[in-house]
């Protein structure tokens, strides 16, 4: 059976798995970025109240593999709470949690390294707080933040394959099922690798381009 025969015969399964992976990634991206931006901003503004707990929690979170977090949230935690949650929802919130604190840490770092001399110069020039924020601080922070933000989202897209281990019917689990039927691991997993390459490489390339084109070291103060 050729590669194209496999795609044709199992196209509905692959399409369904691709749709689930897309939904999972979009939800993880949107929830993680929105919450991460908010947490990162609050961590910079309220360093003792929010910043220190955020850093500690992010540090602890980084020490636990995502697959362990998924299994813990899918089995022990639900037993402790006496609930049964759909594996897709579990995967969304676990991955979004990891994404949020990764984004928050990046936001906090960029805000922390922002040169206060720019704000001082804006005050000397007679700019008010709102104009300084919109015309000076926000554009610089955004340019510094976008490259690491893209890298984090690529990592989260790749992490969606762990959802298959708690029975989320995403593209990797579908590929495993198809391989169990036809046993063509080289063709099937090569196609899966190509799928992630097509999506992840352009995002990584864009992040590198933006980093080299628009960002600079703001620590030279």
PyMOL commands that set and color helices and strands:
alter all, ss='L'
color gray80, all
select helices_A, chain A and resi 3-9+11-45+47-62+66-74+76-81+87-112+116-124+129-166+171-182+185-214
alter helices_A, ss='H'
color red, helices_A
deselect
rebuild
show_as cartoon
